[in-house]
Amino acid sequence: MRTLCCIPPLLLALALTAFPATAQLRQGSVRLNDPTLAGAYLSVADKTALEGFPAITIEAWVYPTVSGSYMTIVGNDFHTSYWLGLTPEGNIRFYPRGGTAVDGVVAGGVPLGKWSHVAVTYDGTTYFIYLNAATVAAGISISGPIGTSPGDLRIGADREAGAPAYLFRGCLDQVRIWGVARTGAQIRETLYAGVGKPSYFHSGAYAGLRASWDMQGGVISSYPWVFDDADGPGEGVNTAEQIGGTTISPQAPPVSYNVALQLNGVDDYAVM
């Protein structure tokens, strides 16, 4: 029988390989203003460590159901801070600092009724815009640190003249904010991976992760919250509160939420 007792840690890790699990946790997404507008979005009042840093990456899986209007994925007030969303034509628009936007033009627009992964990065001088981990725009037309705003951070909405505006219509999932500008290779690496739990990911593939809303929480009338699964030391809670008629949808992107060890039934086992 092969024993793992004397195998060095590195080889032990290789021997116990993680594979996607057949029995998956329930998957779901947050549905906003679909099929009709209902003033629905998620509000993050405590946004500690989610603004004012020198670099940022924002990622989300999006499932728009309509086009023809500006729709927010993440909004921290586009007048003074960052904003990520879609234009009426379905292009990806990004404000890193507020006031000046950059667009990633998508042929035919980000598709309706289909999951797509949208990501933007900015390191203080250079921005990148990605669709399904492929670069659709890059440039150096903006410089300076990430902007701040006095109001709440919003998922699925921003504001105009003090009122909620630019509401997203459709489903959102796996919304993440990083305090670093990730590379295209890093975005591809975690494209289909949920961060899971527990909540602390401060090294390795998730270094720099400031907030992660996987939409697997409540968002029902009696429990109107979506929790941040990356709230580590000094980062705040960053819990998102339901505003309006937000619901959990069975629509879910192709993300693996849990993995399992594959054992051969002959001589594989772990010793602790």
Salt bridges, closest charged atoms under 4 A:
ASP34 OD2 - ARG31 NE 3.64
GLU51 OE1 - LYS47 NZ 3.12
GLU59 OE1 - HIS117 NE2 3.07
GLU59 OE2 - ARG182 NH1 2.89
ASP103 OD1 - ARG93 NE 2.67
ASP152 OD1 - ARG154 NE 3.06
ASP152 OD1 - ARG159 NH1 3.16
ASP158 OD1 - ARG159 NE 3.54
GLU160 OE2 - HIS79 NE2 3.03
ASP214 OD2 - LYS197 NZ 3.46
ASP229 OD2 - LYS197 NZ 3.50
GLU235 OE2 - HIS202 ND1 3.66
ASP267 OD1 - ARG2 NH2 3.78
ASP268 OD1 - ARG2 NH2 2.15
